[in-house]
Amino acid sequence: MQNNVFYTNKTLNVRGQLIDLSTPKIMGILNVTPDSFYDGGKFMDEKPILDQVKKMLDEGATFVDVGGYSSRPGASDISEEEETARVVPTIKLITKHFPQCIISIDTFRSSIAIKAVEAGASIINDISGGEQDPRMFKTVVSLDVPYILMHMRGTPRTMTTLTVYSNLLKDITDYFHSKIHQLHQLGAKDIIIDPGFGFAKTAEQSFELLHHLDYFKILGQPILAGISRKSMIWKTLDSTPEGALNGTTSLNTVALLKGASILRVHDVKEAVECLDLIEKVRP
């Protein structure tokens, strides 16, 4: 498929700052959770948080994605109060020490999104695509921030049982088309789509999505690829999340060649190097 067949929005308006996505960007992951599948418990105190944010920004991250609710398969539910206590002080801390940092809040709760944006976040990253909170779409519009729309079925506790599709690509495309239409009807401007690798998808389905990632260009929205250290990599290689960096870089390369505009990663330096090299061979 030729890259110029479909028009894709390549500019993101973040609080009046225009981010050019014609050159893909890197989003660093900061999980302030005790139980995330790879980095759970590492960034619960001020110094580790600030050290990690500085490291990611120094290595070339454009965005830092803050999450306080683990979405690994089978993860436990937590209250809004607990999620708020994790993410709001973290966002305030980052904003204080790195005021130019563009922060994304990884949440499916509109109440958390509001508090996070008030604290300094500029993007909402919703793994549920508005399914878990019917107020989310109107909240995104009222806050006037970019919205990352991910595909998932069920919840982190049930998604592994919801992997049967009539036609994987068509079903997910129809989902995105419907959601994008709803958001546009409400007045949303900047939407990024995320196929949700591993979320209600088997490893085989996730690889199929990656192989056909450029198919989603028909939707006209920037594509985010979140593959970093996921089980589709380390289980395939009979390894562990800790041993999945090389595999992550390999699949990030594929994602970039297939048209991803944002890579969401744990390891920023390696992703930036991958991007720099891909740019040398991109037509």
Residue pairs with C-beta under 8 A, 6 or more apart in sequence:
1 214
1 215
1 217
3 214
3 217
3 259
3 283
5 217
6 217
6 218
6 220
7 220
8 217
8 220
8 221
8 222
8 259
8 261
9 21
9 190
9 220
9 221
9 222
10 20
10 21
10 22
10 222
10 261
11 18
11 19
11 20
11 21
12 18
12 19
12 21
12 146
12 190
12 192
12 222
13 19
13 146
13 189
13 190
14 102
14 122
14 123
14 145
14 146
14 190
15 122
15 145
17 102
19 25
19 62
19 102
21 222
21 261
21 262
23 275
23 279
24 256
24 260
24 261
24 262
24 263
24 275
25 62
25 63
25 261
25 262
25 263
26 60
26 61
26 62
26 63
26 262
26 263
26 265
26 268
26 271
26 272
26 275
27 61
27 62
27 63
27 64
27 65
27 104
27 224
27 262
27 263
27 264
27 265
28 53
28 56
28 57
28 59
28 61
28 63
28 64
28 65
28 265
28 266
28 268
29 39
29 65
29 67
29 228
29 264
29 265
29 266
30 43
30 49
30 52
30 53
30 56
30 64
30 65
30 66
30 67
30 90
31 39
31 40
31 42
31 43
31 67
31 68
31 70
32 43
32 44
32 49
32 66
32 67
32 68
32 86
32 87
32 90
33 40
33 41
33 67
33 68
33 69
33 70
33 86
34 40
34 41
34 44
35 41
35 70
35 72
35 75
35 76
36 67
36 70
36 72
37 70
37 72
37 229
37 231
37 241
38 228
38 229
38 241
38 242
38 266
39 266
40 70
42 48
42 52
43 49
43 52
46 93
49 90
49 93
49 94
50 93
50 94
50 97
53 64
53 94
53 97
53 98
53 101
54 98
55 268
56 64
56 268
57 64
57 98
57 101
59 268
59 269
59 272
60 268
60 269
60 272
61 268
61 272
62 102
63 102
63 103
63 104
63 123
63 262
64 94
64 101
64 102
64 103
64 104
65 103
65 104
65 105
65 106
65 125
65 264
66 87
66 90
66 91
66 94
66 103
66 104
66 105
66 106
66 116
66 121
67 87
67 105
67 106
67 107
67 125
68 78
68 82
68 83
68 84
68 85
68 86
68 87
68 90
68 106
68 107
68 112
69 75
69 78
69 83
69 106
69 107
69 108
70 76
70 156
71 106
71 127
71 156
71 199
72 156
73 156
73 159
73 160
73 198
73 231
74 156
74 157
74 160
75 156
75 157
76 157
77 155
77 157
80 109
80 111
80 112
83 107
83 109
83 112
84 111
84 112
84 115
87 105
87 107
87 112
87 115
87 116
88 115
88 116
88 119
91 103
91 105
91 116
91 119
91 120
91 121
92 119
92 120
94 101
94 103
94 120
95 101
95 103
95 119
95 120
102 122
102 123
103 116
103 120
103 121
103 122
103 123
104 121
104 122
104 123
104 124
104 125
104 148
105 112
105 113
105 116
105 117
105 121
105 123
105 124
105 125
106 125
106 127
107 113
107 116
107 124
107 125
107 126
108 126
108 127
108 128
108 131
108 132
108 133
108 136
109 132
109 133
109 136
110 133
110 135
110 136
110 138
110 139
113 121
113 124
113 126
113 136
113 139
113 140
113 143
114 139
114 143
116 124
117 124
117 143
117 145
121 145
122 145
122 146
123 145
123 146
123 147
123 148
124 136
124 139
124 140
124 143
124 145
124 146
124 147
124 148
125 148
125 150
125 194
126 136
126 147
126 148
126 149
126 150
127 150
127 152
127 196
127 199
128 136
128 150
128 152
128 155
129 149
129 150
129 151
129 152
129 175
129 179
130 136
130 137
130 149
130 179
130 182
131 152
132 155
137 182
137 183
137 186
137 188
138 186
140 147
140 183
140 188
141 183
141 186
141 187
141 188
144 189
145 190
146 189
146 190
146 191
146 192
147 183
147 188
147 190
147 191
147 192
148 192
148 193
148 194
148 224
149 176
149 179
149 180
149 183
149 191
149 192
149 193
149 194
149 221
150 193
150 194
150 195
150 196
150 199
151 172
151 175
151 176
151 193
151 194
151 195
151 196
151 199
151 200
152 159
152 196
152 199
152 200
153 159
153 162
153 163
153 199
153 200
154 161
154 162
154 200
159 199
159 200
160 200
162 200
163 200
163 201
163 202
163 205
165 171
165 172
165 205
168 201
168 205
168 208
168 209
169 208
169 209
169 212
169 215
172 195
172 209
172 216
173 215
173 216
173 218
173 219
176 193
176 216
176 219
176 221
177 219
180 191
180 193
180 219
180 221
183 191
191 221
192 221
192 222
192 223
192 224
192 261
192 262
193 216
193 219
193 221
193 222
193 223
193 224
194 223
194 224
194 225
194 226
194 264
195 209
195 213
195 216
195 223
195 225
196 226
197 206
197 209
197 210
197 225
197 226
197 227
197 230
197 232
198 206
198 230
198 231
198 232
201 209
203 231
203 232
203 235
203 236
206 230
206 232
207 232
210 225
210 227
210 251
210 254
210 255
210 258
211 254
211 258
212 258
213 223
213 225
213 254
213 255
213 258
213 259
213 260
214 258
214 259
216 223
216 259
217 223
217 259
222 261
222 262
223 259
223 260
223 261
223 262
224 260
224 261
224 262
224 263
224 264
225 252
225 255
225 260
225 262
225 263
225 264
226 263
226 264
227 233
227 248
227 251
227 252
227 255
227 263
228 248
228 252
228 263
228 264
228 265
228 266
228 267
229 241
229 242
229 244
229 245
229 248
229 266
230 244
231 241
233 239
233 244
233 247
233 248
233 251
234 240
234 241
234 243
234 244
234 247
236 247
237 243
237 244
237 247
239 247
245 267
245 270
248 265
248 266
248 267
248 270
249 270
249 271
249 274
252 260
252 263
252 265
252 271
252 274
253 274
253 278
255 263
256 263
256 274
256 275
256 278
257 278
257 282
263 271
263 274
263 275
265 271
